[in-house]
Amino acid sequence: MTILEQILAVKKQEVTELKQTFDLAEHPRLTPICSFIERCQANDQLKVIAEFKRASPSKGTINAKLDPKEQAQIYQELGASMISVLTDRQFFQGSYQDLAQVKQTVELPILNKNFIIDEIQIDHAYSYGADLILLIVASLTEERLKQLYDHAKKLGLEVLVEVHDESELKAAQAIGAKLIGVNNRDLKTFKVDLAVTERLTQLINHDREILISESGLQTADDVARVKQAGAKAILVGETLMRSADLEKTFQDMLK
Ligand SMILES: O=P(O)(O)OC[C@@H](O)[C@@H](O)c1c[nH]c2ccccc12
């Protein structure tokens, strides 16, 4: 079994549990939804999506000591346009508590990073204050992708649709996705290659689709490369979570 298959098996169990324990009607959302798309449309500046990620299956523990509220506050002060919060417990050491705390701390859109396979997970994320959810094309059939996308939109959420190759990009475009995340990391092999962004950008309709380059970005050269390729935003996790001087790391990456 690949890691992705292992993760999806755990998600199936979580969905069964959630269906028994969680009901959106009993946990209404209290905060309005904060749009990322509007921020992207406001100006041409490259947007930074800063991620809170304690661990990952490919890297193990990245940084288990950081407090999500403090980290999110610093991300906001340094100019991040959105915060991404991993909420998977088993593989990424995250939680919905982290998400709720980040949402309470900052005035930025919050992206819930998880492996969504069922509507109940979307309801749950919505209830905890997520403004955007992630849908990973590689882990869904085209039919489920469309159903989950429509469910999220009905709640008023924005959806980041993640792709890694041409056929996945086609599937994202077929459902009308506006926010397209090109993951430079292959979720099956964990290999990172920024050429994935450079390849897929050519198939994107940049007038109506927003390209977000995700994963493996470390240096100013990396950032310049995906920006040059047409990325409107970058999603950075590990580099920020390992940084001992976030101000310098932001400056270094964006110079
Ligand atoms: O830590 P990195 O290499 O900067 O990557 C961040 C982000 O792109 C990565 O965490 C990610 C991209 N797609 C995902 C899907 C699920 C979990 C995590 C991810």
The ligand as an ORCA input file, in Angstrom:
! r2SCAN-3c Opt
* xyz 0 1
  O       6.195     21.588      3.282
  P       6.204     21.997      1.846
  O       7.125     21.170      1.007
  O       6.452     23.474      1.699
  O       4.725     21.712      1.257
  C       3.584     22.403      1.722
  C       2.310     21.822      1.139
  O       2.313     22.017     -0.240
  C       2.172     20.337      1.478
  O       2.088     20.249      2.865
  C       0.973     19.671      0.832
  C       0.563     19.835     -0.452
  N      -0.509     19.070     -0.702
  C      -0.845     18.393      0.404
  C      -1.873     17.485      0.645
  C      -1.999     16.969      1.906
  C      -1.073     17.270      2.901
  C      -0.031     18.165      2.679
  C       0.096     18.732      1.423
*
